[in-house]
Amino acid sequence: MGRRLNWIGAAILAASVGEPGSAWAQESPAPGIDIHGFVSQGFIKSTNHNYLGKSERGHFEFTEVGVNVTKQVSEKLRAGIQLFARDIGPIGNLKPQFDWFYLDYRFFDWLGLRAGRTKLPFGLFNEVNDIDSARVPILLPPSVYPVEQRDYLLAQNGLEVYGNVLLGNAGSLEYRLYGGTIFLDTSSQPFIKSLDVPYLAGGRLMWSTPLRGLDLGGSLQALRLDVEYLFPPDVVAASIAAGQAPANFNGYLKAKLPVLLWVGSAMYQTGELLLAAEYSRWIADIEASVPGIAPPENENERMYAMASYRINDWFWPSTYYSLWFPNILDARSGRANQQHDLALTTRFDITENWLVKLEGHYMWGTAAFVGGDTGGVPPSKMDRAWGVFLAKTTAYF
């Protein structure tokens, strides 16, 4: 497990952010209270389309700030909490929230228990989604780690069982099993009147193989979303005109969405080179009070491949190709039914506690705008090719 986290684990330790991931499961620090934090400020500029806010004109609504406290209560018991706020275009508006908090008791190397708001072990990089210093890309591959859905995927309120099992010459196996719910703030989404998650359960297995540097794994998550919508008048009128809703439809819609998400992961690290790839499907059944408004089922297909190389202590370039089909049961062709993303990032570590990143994206397809604010232009009519440039600086202690 320690080998699996070489690339991101080294950065986490350097940042000393104290997040409740599996790095502590290897070795507990000396008893005491640790206080750490980070401040990030970014800039976003896009071409042809607005992405993450009014980005065609360029904007600085790209801020993240967090402070966390961890305490080694006893030899086997650890506790921690993080207060976090962000503003990324229309998301967050710097509203503070408790990102994670936990009690963690380690019985043995192969058995531990966490309780509280614990990070979800989904894929390779979900647990460092809030730690800019622990990765090279500004935006993780959006097909598997969509920034708009961070609050849905970052953490759950409940219990987690975890451990690391040595397999002799076959390597080692890290397991994590969890169950609980997610509490979501929808105040910034005017069309959503209520959103509840009655249950969430899942797990991840990661195998550190006998081939040094190669790790393989899989993640599985099941949950249900209970949603109440109130659509704006123009959407109501368009739905009635298209025959998707009855003539007396008033815009109110209730829906239940049982969702199953899974991802297969592979990562190889040798020296300063990191290669990673993941393939995922997100499958939803939709039970709506007005059936014509939404399809009865939806299946996303998501994938990416990424490479990173640390040239020296201060310069890390990285690139990835990300691909997402929003509903393969409907169509894979057409610009609105796919999203290609070719990204290139350069990370500069100015000092031990200060970094600067520059990142460019060439986008092909408009699936990223399905269901979003498109200025009245349907995604099928929007420009097929577009681009995004991001700059970000982060200080951490």
C-alpha positions in Angstrom: 0.0 0.0 0.0 2.8 2.4 0.8 4.4 1.7 -2.6 1.0 2.4 -4.3 1.0 5.9 -2.9 4.6 6.8 -3.6 3.8 9.6 -6.0 0.9 11.2 -4.1 2.0 10.0 -0.7 5.3 11.9 -0.9 3.5 15.1 -1.8 0.9 14.6 1.1 3.7 14.1 3.6 5.5 17.2 2.3 2.3 19.2 2.5 1.5 17.8 6.0 -2.2 18.3 5.5 -3.1 15.5 7.9 -5.9 14.0 5.8 -7.4 10.7 7.0 -6.3 8.5 4.2 -4.5 5.1 4.2 -1.0 6.7 4.7 -1.6 6.8 8.4 -2.5 3.2 8.4 1.2 2.4 7.8 2.8 4.4 10.6 1.4 6.7 13.3 3.2 9.9 14.1 4.2 10.8 17.7 1.4 11.9 19.9 0.4 15.5 19.7 -1.8 18.0 17.9 -1.0 19.0 14.3 -2.5 22.0 12.6 -2.1 22.5 8.9 -3.8 24.4 6.1 -3.6 25.6 2.5 -4.7 28.5 0.4 -5.2 28.3 -3.4 -6.0 31.0 -6.0 -6.6 30.3 -9.6 -7.6 31.8 -12.9 -9.8 30.3 -15.7 -10.1 31.3 -19.3 -11.9 29.4 -22.0 -12.6 29.7 -25.7 -16.0 29.5 -27.5 -17.9 28.4 -24.3 -18.3 29.3 -20.7 -16.9 26.5 -18.4 -17.0 26.7 -14.6 -18.5 30.1 -14.6 -18.2 33.0 -17.1 -14.8 31.8 -18.3 -14.9 33.1 -21.8 -13.9 36.5 -20.5 -11.6 35.0 -17.9 -12.2 35.1 -14.2 -10.6 34.6 -10.8 -13.5 32.7 -9.2 -11.2 29.8 -8.5 -10.3 29.8 -4.8 -9.8 27.0 -2.3 -8.9 27.3 1.4 -8.8 24.8 4.2 -7.5 24.2 7.7 -7.3 20.9 9.5 -6.4 19.6 13.0 -5.4 16.1 13.8 -4.6 14.5 17.1 -3.0 11.2 18.1 -5.3 10.5 21.0 -3.5 7.2 21.9 -1.3 4.7 20.3 -4.1 3.2 18.3 -6.7 6.1 18.2 -6.5 9.1 16.0 -9.0 12.0 15.4 -9.1 14.8 12.8 -11.2 17.5 11.2 -11.0 19.8 8.3 -12.8 23.1 7.5 -12.9 23.8 3.8 -14.3 26.5 1.5 -14.1 26.9 -2.3 -15.4 29.2 -5.0 -15.2 27.8 -8.6 -17.5 29.8 -10.8 -21.0 29.1 -9.6 -19.8 26.3 -7.2 -19.2 26.8 -3.5 -19.3 30.6 -3.1 -16.7 30.3 -0.3 -19.3 28.7 2.0 -17.4 27.0 4.8 -18.1 23.3 5.5 -16.6 20.5 7.4 -14.9 18.6 4.6 -14.1 15.6 6.7 -13.9 14.5 10.4 -13.2 11.2 11.8 -12.2 8.9 14.7 -9.8 6.2 13.5 -8.9 3.1 15.6 -6.3 0.7 14.4 -6.7 -2.8 15.9 -4.1 -4.6 13.7 -2.3 -4.0 10.4 -5.1 -5.9 8.7 -8.0 -4.3 10.6 -9.0 -0.7 11.4 -12.2 1.2 11.9 -13.1 4.8 11.0 -16.3 6.7 12.0 -17.4 10.2 11.0 -17.3 11.9 7.7 -14.7 9.9 5.9 -13.2 10.3 2.5 -14.5 7.9 -0.2 -11.9 5.5 -1.6 -13.1 5.7 -5.2 -10.5 5.2 -7.8 -6.9 6.2 -7.5 -7.1 9.9 -6.8 -10.4 10.7 -5.2 -8.9 11.1 -1.7 -6.5 13.9 -2.9 -9.3 15.8 -4.7 -9.0 18.6 -2.1 -5.2 18.5 -1.9 -3.7 20.5 -4.7 -0.1 19.9 -3.5 -0.6 16.1 -3.7 -1.0 16.0 -7.5 0.3 17.6 -10.7 -3.0 18.3 -12.6 -5.1 21.3 -11.6 -8.2 19.4 -12.7 -8.1 15.7 -12.3 -9.4 13.8 -15.3 -13.0 15.0 -15.5 -14.4 11.8 -16.9 -13.8 10.0 -13.5 -13.3 13.0 -11.2 -15.7 15.7 -12.4 -15.0 18.9 -10.4 -18.8 19.8 -10.5 -19.6 16.7 -8.6 -16.8 16.8 -6.0 -19.3 17.1 -3.1 -21.1 14.0 -4.2 -17.9 11.9 -4.4 -15.5 13.2 -1.7 -16.8 11.9 1.6 -19.6 10.0 3.3 -21.1 10.1 6.8 -20.9 6.7 8.3 -18.4 3.9 9.1 -15.4 2.4 7.3 -13.5 -0.8 7.8 -10.0 -1.0 6.3 -6.8 -2.9 6.4 -3.7 -4.2 4.6 -3.1 -7.9 4.2 0.3 -9.2 3.2 0.2 -12.0 0.6 3.8 -13.1 0.7 5.4 -13.4 -2.7 2.0 -12.3 -4.2 2.4 -8.8 -2.8 -0.2 -7.2 -0.6 -3.9 -6.3 -0.7 -5.4 -3.1 0.7 -9.2 -3.3 1.4 -11.7 -0.6 2.4 -15.4 -1.1 3.0 -17.8 1.7 3.9 -21.5 2.5 4.4 -23.5 5.6 5.4 -25.0 8.5 3.6 -24.1 11.9 2.0 -25.4 15.3 3.2 -25.5 17.7 0.3 -26.0 21.5 0.2 -28.2 22.3 -2.8 -28.8 26.0 -1.9 -26.8 27.2 -5.0 -29.0 25.0 -7.3 -32.4 26.8 -7.6 -34.1 24.0 -9.5 -33.4 21.4 -6.8 -35.9 21.7 -4.0 -34.7 18.8 -2.0 -32.1 16.0 -2.3 -31.7 13.1 0.1 -29.4 10.1 0.0 -31.1 7.3 2.0 -28.1 5.0 1.7 -24.6 4.6 0.3 -22.3 1.6 0.5 -19.1 0.6 -1.3 -15.6 -0.5 -1.2 -12.2 -0.6 -2.9 -9.6 -3.3 -3.3 -6.0 -2.4 -4.3 -3.4 -5.1 -5.1 0.2 -4.2 -4.9 1.5 -6.8 -7.3 4.8 -8.7 -7.2 5.9 -6.5 -10.1 7.5 -3.6 -8.3 5.6 -0.4 -8.9 2.5 -2.0 -10.5 -0.8 -1.7 -8.6 -4.2 -2.9 -9.8 -7.6 -2.3 -8.2 -11.3 -1.9 -8.4 -13.9 0.3 -6.7 -17.6 -0.2 -6.3 -20.3 2.1 -4.9 -24.1 1.9 -4.7 -26.4 4.7 -3.5 -29.8 6.2 -4.0 -30.8 9.8 -4.7 -34.3 11.1 -3.8 -34.7 14.4 -5.6 -37.5 17.0 -6.0 -37.2 19.5 -8.9 -39.1 22.6 -9.8 -38.3 23.4 -13.4 -38.4 27.0 -14.8 -41.3 27.9 -17.0 -39.3 27.8 -20.3 -38.3 24.2 -19.6 -41.9 23.3 -18.7 -43.2 24.8 -21.9 -40.6 23.1 -24.1 -41.3 19.7 -22.4 -45.0 20.0 -23.0 -44.5 21.1 -26.7 -42.2 18.1 -27.2 -44.7 15.7 -25.8 -42.5 14.7 -23.0 -44.9 16.0 -20.3 -48.7 16.3 -20.1 -50.4 19.6 -20.8 -51.1 20.2 -17.1 -47.4 19.7 -16.1 -46.6 22.4 -13.5 -42.9 21.9 -13.4 -42.7 19.8 -10.2 -41.0 16.5 -10.5 -40.0 13.8 -8.0 -37.5 11.2 -8.8 -35.7 8.3 -7.2 -32.3 7.3 -8.7 -30.6 4.1 -7.6 -27.1 4.5 -8.9 -24.2 2.0 -9.2 -20.7 3.2 -9.9 -17.6 1.1 -10.5 -14.1 1.8 -11.7 -11.1 -0.4 -12.6 -7.7 1.2 -11.8 -4.1 0.5 -12.8 -1.0 2.5 -11.8 2.7 1.9 -12.5 5.5 3.9 -11.0 9.2 3.5 -11.7 11.6 6.2 -10.5 10.1 9.6 -11.2 7.7 8.3 -13.9 4.0 7.6 -13.1 1.5 6.0 -15.5 -2.1 5.6 -14.5 -5.3 4.6 -16.3 -8.9 4.0 -15.2 -12.1 2.8 -16.8 -15.5 3.4 -15.2 -19.3 2.9 -15.7 -21.9 4.9 -13.8 -25.4 3.3 -14.1 -28.7 4.8 -12.9 -32.3 3.7 -12.9 -34.7 6.7 -12.9 -38.1 6.5 -11.3 -39.8 9.8 -12.1 -43.2 11.1 -11.3 -43.5 12.4 -14.9 -41.8 9.6 -16.9 -41.3 11.4 -20.1 -39.1 14.1 -18.6 -36.2 11.8 -18.0 -35.1 8.5 -19.5 -35.9 5.4 -17.4 -32.2 4.5 -17.3 -28.8 6.0 -17.9 -25.3 4.5 -18.3 -22.2 6.7 -18.4 -18.9 5.4 -19.8 -15.8 7.1 -18.5 -12.0 6.6 -19.0 -8.6 8.3 -19.0 -4.9 7.6 -19.3 -2.4 9.8 -17.6 1.4 10.2 -17.4 3.6 12.3 -15.1 7.3 12.7 -14.8 9.2 14.6 -12.1 12.2 16.1 -13.9 13.8 17.6 -10.8 12.8 19.0 -7.4 10.9 22.0 -8.9 9.5 20.9 -12.2 6.8 18.3 -12.8 5.0 18.0 -16.2 1.9 15.8 -16.7 -0.5 15.0 -19.4 -3.7 13.0 -19.7 -6.4 12.1 -22.2 -9.9 11.8 -20.8 -13.1 10.5 -22.6 -16.7 10.5 -21.3 -19.9 9.3 -22.9 -22.9 10.6 -20.8 -25.4 7.9 -21.9 -24.2 5.0 -24.0 -27.7 3.5 -24.0 -28.8 6.5 -26.1 -25.8 7.3 -28.4 -22.1 7.6 -28.6 -21.9 9.8 -31.7 -22.7 13.5 -32.0 -20.9 16.3 -30.2 -23.5 16.4 -27.3 -23.0 12.7 -26.6 -19.2 12.8 -26.0 -16.5 14.8 -24.3 -12.8 14.4 -25.2 -10.2 16.2 -23.1 -6.5 16.4 -23.9 -4.7 18.2 -21.0 -1.1 19.3 -20.4 0.0 20.6 -17.0 3.3 22.0 -15.7 3.9 22.2 -12.0 6.6 24.5 -10.5 7.5 24.1 -6.9 8.9 27.5 -6.1 9.6 26.7 -2.4 8.9 23.7 -0.1 5.5 25.3 0.7 4.5 27.2 -2.4 3.8 26.0 -5.9 2.5 27.3 -9.3 0.7 25.4 -12.0 -0.2 26.1 -15.6 -2.7 23.9 -17.5 -4.2 23.8 -20.9 -7.1 21.7 -22.2 -8.2 20.9 -25.8 -11.8 19.9 -25.7 -13.8 18.1 -28.4 -17.5 17.6 -27.8 -20.1 19.4 -25.7 -21.3 16.7 -23.2 -19.9 18.8 -20.4 -22.7 21.3 -21.0 -25.6 18.8 -21.0 -28.0 20.0 -18.3 -25.9 23.1 -17.7 -26.2 26.8 -18.5 -25.6 27.1 -22.2 -27.1 30.5 -22.8 -30.1 29.0 -24.6 -28.0 27.1 -27.2 -28.5 23.3 -27.1 -25.2 21.4 -26.7 -25.8 19.7 -30.1 -25.5 23.2 -31.8 -22.6 24.5 -29.8 -19.0 24.6 -31.2 -17.6 21.1 -31.3 -14.0 22.2 -30.4 -13.1 24.5 -27.5 -10.3 25.1 -25.0 -9.6 25.9 -21.4 -6.6 27.5 -19.8 -6.0 27.5 -16.1 -3.4 28.9 -13.7 -3.2 28.2 -10.0 -0.9 28.9 -7.1 -1.1 27.2 -3.7 0.6 27.8 -0.4 0.4 25.2 2.3 1.8 24.7 5.8 
